[in-house]
Amino acid sequence: MVDVILGLQWGDEGKGKIVDYFAPKYDVIARFQGGPNAGHTLYVNGKKVVLHQIPSGIFHEDKINLIGNGVVLDVVTFKKECETVAAMGVDYKKNLYISERTHLILPTHRALDKASELSKGNDKIGSTLKGIGPAYMDKTGRNGLRVGDINNNFNAEYEKLKAKHQEILNNYKFDEDISQWENDFFEAIEFLRGFKIVNGEYFINEKINEGKKVLAEGAQGSMLDVDFGTFPFVTSSNTISAGVCTGLGIAPQKIGEVFGITKAYCTRVGSGPFPTELHDDMGELLRKTGNEFGSTTGRPRRCGWIDLVALQFACMINGVTQIIMTKTDILDNIDDLQVCSSYSIGGKETDQVPFQMNRLDITPVYKSFKGWKTDITAIDTHAALPQAMKEYIDYINQFLKVPVKYISNGPGRDQIIEA
């Protein structure tokens, strides 16, 4: 069976640490979608490391790690990541496999991303300018180059696609010199040739048939899904559990547990609707206390109260079976907490996520809770949690009808409480 770990908000929920925590229970850790705009932060032997494309199981030497076909791979970022991992004493080539169907992000994809975003002016969507959107566009447009292409007349195919991209860039009047990007790219392509490149769908299904336990690791969050997120302020892939099937090549009946991760509050990087966003001192307090700055971009994250309308929606479309709540300790010193239980739109209350949220004036309807005003970072049992915190979590359990089974109360590997 394949269990899934994914984010239920707008990303940045702390998936890296959680995958690292669960990894010892699994034989295979697989990334099924997304690109280098997702930063999964882990703390290994007290040292912070951010992984963008390598699965978070890489620090467990006996685990197989697979980059699936649903990912778009930036080989330059990948090479740098491997060097970071190697500096920490990990033999990354030993158990890291890459699906031959994984699409590549080219230097001209990055240029197209930047040119497109610049052309939007005030209507920009907040792209990280990594070339991810254009790479997925070439995938659906049936033009993209894949990892399996690198040993098959690759340079000629690259030049052909580059020429097509250049025509579009000329229309944007984009004239930046990207020659250094290309030098780095081809150097990284040579580096990529040294890896175990496999037929990913056969590879993963063979492991499943052998009785291996697989953990599928998602990037971004459910509210950034290209179909079900806050379109058009979304990512370019399916971030929900259905993406596991297409992103790894497995059948739906192979999916077992779906672990959904949410912060105890809510954050978002970049543009787009965010009903519970706080533009006051409380929002700033959450940002500073939670160190809410993008692990990939460094951009300040927008902060707000937890949104149960959006969470319930995410649980529904993902088929979430267990919830993991992170960063609960960030709320330790807050007197009063708010929980969004419905939206008020045009004077009418609803508990459903509407179509095209950015076109509506949404007022969150809150339920108030007393804060626990206790340092919970050293607590290691559910029974020892403050009563006020239990009441906060119990309400969320009842609202979502999905149990909060794990509570993260700090960045350390061991700072997870099982309910």
N, C-alpha and C positions, 0 to 999 in steps of 0.2 A: 504493500500500500504506500501511497504518497500523502504525507501530511503537508500542509501549506501554512506558511507564516507570511502575513501581509499587513500593510497599514490600513487603518480605517478612516483616517482623516486626510489631510493634504500633504502627507509625507512627514518625514522628520520625527516619527513616533518613537524611535529608538530600536528599530528592527535589528541593527547589527549586533547589539548586545544580546538581544533575545535569541537570535539564531545561534550565536556563540554559546549561550547557556544551554540550548536544546541539542546542539550538535553531538555531544557525547552519546546521546540515545539513538543516533542514526548512523547509517553506513555511507550514505551519499547526500551531499548538499548541492543543490542545483539552482542556479539563477535562471529565471524563465522569461524575463522581459526587461526593458529599460536600457538606458545607456549610462554614460559617465556623469550625468547630472545628479545621480543618486549617491549620496555619501553615507555609508554605513559605519558608524563610529563604534570602535571597540576599545577596551582597555586591557592590554595584555602585559602581565607582570608589572602593572602600574603605569605602563606607557600607553599613551593615546595613539591609536592608528585609525585612519579612515580608509575604508575600501570602497571603490567606486564600481568595479566590475568583477573582481575576483570574489567568488562565494565566501561567506563569512566562516566557513568551516576550515579554511586553509590553515589555521593555527592548531588544528588537531591532526597530527601527523598520520593517523591511521584512517582518516576519512577521505573518500573520493569526492572531488569537487568538479562540477560540470557547469560550463557556461553554455546555456541552451540556445537553440535557434531563434528564440523570440527576442534575444538581446541584440542590440546594435553595438558593435565593438569598436572603440577608439583604441587603436593599437599603440599609439604614443602614450596615452594615459595608462594603458595596460602594462607597457614596458616599465614605466616609472613605478607603478604599483608593485610589480614583481621585484624590482630593486629594493623597495622599501621592506617588503616581506623578507627578502634574502638577508637584509641587514639585521633582521631580528632572529636570524638563525634557522629560518624555515627553508627546506628544499621544496620550492614551489612546483618544480617540474615533476616531482615524484607522483603526485596524485591529482594533478590538475589537467582536465580534459576540456576540449573545445569542440562544439558541434560544427561540422563542416558547412552547415546551412546558416550559420550565424552571419548576418550582414555586417559589412565594414563601413565605418564612418571615414570618408575621404576628406582631405584638406579642403576641397571645393564645397563639400557639405557644410563645413564650418563657415566658409565665406558666404554661402547662400543664406545660412541662418542669420548671420550678422547683417547682410544687405537687406534681407526681408524685414528684420526687426527694426532697423533704422528707418525704413521706408514708412513704417506705421505711425511714427511720431507719437502722439499722446495715446494712440490706440494699441500700443505694443502689449504683447501678452505676457511679458516677463520671461522670455526664453533665456536659458543659461548660455546660449550661443556656442554650444558644443557640437552643433551639426546634427543633432538627433532627429529633429523633425524632418529635414531634408533627406536624411538616410532612410527613414521610414517611408517617406514619399516615393523614393526610388524603389523601395521594396514593393509597395503596392502598385507602383507604375511599371514593375517588372524590368527595371533597369539596373538594379543594385548589384554590387560585387560582394561575394561571400568568402568566408574563410577558405572554403574548399577550392576557390579559384586561384589562390596564390601560387600554386604550382602548375598553372595551366595558361600560358601565354598572358600572364597577368598585366605586364606593362602595357601591352597593346590595348587590352580591354580597359585599363585605367585611362589611357590617353583618349579613347573613344568617349568614355563617360565624361571626362574632364572637358572635352570640346563642347559637349551638350550643355554642361553647367556654365561654361564661359559665355555662351550666348545669352543665357538668363542673366548672368552677372553684368554683361554689357548693357542690358536693358535697365538694370538698376543703377548703371553708371558707377559700378563698384570697381575701383582700380588699385586696391591695396596689393602690395607684393606678398604673395604667399609662398615664395620659393623656399623659405626656411621651414615652413610647415611641411612642404613636400619632402625636403631632405630628412626631416625627423620621421615622417611617415614611412618612407622606404627603408630607413634604418630599422624601424620597428617591425616592418613586414619581414625583414630578414630574421629578426629576433623571434617572430611568431612561428617561423618555419621549424624551430627547434622543439615545438610542443606536440603533445599527443592530440592530433586532430582526428575526430571519430565521427561515424555516422550516429549522431546523437540520439535519434529516436530508437534505433536498434539497441544502442548502448544502454539507455535508461531502462528499456523494457526487459532486456536481459537481466539487469540487476534486480528488477522487481520480480521476475520469474524465479530468480535464485533465492528469493525470500529476503533480499536486502531491504532495509528501511530507508526511505527517501524523504528528505525534507526539501520542499520547494521554497525558495527565498524570493520574495517579491521586492520590487523597488518602488519608490514614490508612495502614493496612498490611493485609496479607493475613490476619493473625491477628485482625483486627477485622471481617472480613467477616460480614455478618448470617447467612449460611448456614454458613460453614466456619470461622469464628473461634471464640474461647473464649466461646461463648454462655452466659449472657445478657450477659456483659461485652464487648459488641461495639458497633459503630456501626450505623446504620440502613440502610446501602446495601451493594451488592455491590462490594467494593473490589478484587476479582480481575479478571483480564483479560477474563473473560466479561462483566463490567460495561461494557466498552467498547462492545460491540455494542448493548446496550439503552440505554446512556447517551449514545450519539451517533447511533444509527440506522444502523449499518453491518453488513454481513454478516460471518460468521466467517471466510470465505476472504479477506477484506481484511486480516486481521491478519498482520503479518510478524514482525519481531523482538519479543521480550518481554524487556525489560531489568528484571531484578529487583535491588532495592537492599537491602543489609543492612549494618548496622554491623559492625565487627570484634568487637564485644561485643553486648550486648543491653540495651534499655531499654523501660520501659512507663510511661505516665502513667495514673493512675486505678486503679480496683479491678480485680480479676480475677486468675486464676491466672498464675503466672510461675515455672516450675520452677527456673530457674537464678538467681533473684534472690539477691543478696548483702546480708545484713543486718549486715555487719561493716565494718571499716576499708577493705577493698578496694572494697566497694560505694560508700563515701563518697569514696574516691579517684577512682573512675571518674566519679562525679557532679561533683566539683569540677573535675577536669582537663578533662572533656568539656563543662563548663558545661551540665549536663543539667537544664534547667528548661524547661517547656513554652513554646513560642513563642507560643501563644495564651493560655494560662491563667497561665503563670508558675509552675505547680506543680512541685515537685521531681520529677524522673523517678526511678522505681525502676530500679536498675542491676544487671546480672549478666553472667555469661559467655555467650558465643555458644551458641545452642541449635540443633544441627544436625538434631535430630529434627523440630522445628518448621520449620526452613528447608527440609528435604527435602520435607516436606508441602506447603509453600508453592510450591516449585518445581514439584511435580507438578500441583497444581490450576491453576497459572497457565500451564503450558507454557513455563517460563522458558528462554530460549536463551542469555542472557549475564547474568553477575552483576557488579554494581558494588559494591565494598566501600568504605564510608566510615569516617571517623574512625579510621583505622589508627594515626595519630600519637598518639592518646590512650593507646595501649599502650606507648609508647616507653620508659617508665621502670619497667616492671613486670618483676620477676625471673622469675616463673613464671606461665604462662598456662594456663587450663583450657578445654577444649572439650567440651561435652556431646554424647556420641555415642549415648546410649540412655537410656531411663527404666527405673527399677526401681519396679514397682507391685505391692504385696503379695508381694514376694519374687521376682517374675518380671520378667525383662528384656524390653523391647520397643523397637522402633525406629519405632513408629507413634504418631501423636497420637490419644489416646483420646477417646471421647465424654464431654462434660461434665467437663472437666479439674478443675473446682473441687470436684467430689465425691470426688476421689481424693487419696491421699497419694502424691505423685510424688517420688521421689528421683533426681536426675540422676546418671548414670554418666559420669565425666569421663576424658578423655585429656589428659595433661599435656604442655606444650611449654615450652622455655626461651624467655624473652623476648629481644628483640634488643638492648635497652639502647643504642639509638642514636637520635639525632635524625634523623628521616627527612623532615622538612618541606621541606628544600631539594633533596631527590632528585627527579630528573625522568625517570629511565629505570628500567625493570624490572631491568636487569642490575646496577644500582648498589644495589639493595635488600639489606639484611643477609640472610645465609644463613638465620638463624633465622626471619626473617619469611617467606622463601620457603617454608620447610618448613611453617610454620603454614598458609599459603595453599594450598600443594600438597595438604595433607591435606584441607582443605575442598573443593577441586576434586574429589578422588578420591571423597570421601564423597557429595557431591551429584550427581556425574556431570554437572555443568554448570560451564563454565569461568568463573573470576573474570577478566574481561577488563579491568576498570578498577579502579584503586585510588586513592581520594582520601586525600591525606596532609596536609590542611589546609583551611581554609575558603575560601581564595582560588580564583578562577575557574581559574587556571593550575595549581593544585595537584591535578592528576589524572595518574596514570601509566597508560599503556596497556600491558597485559601482552603 
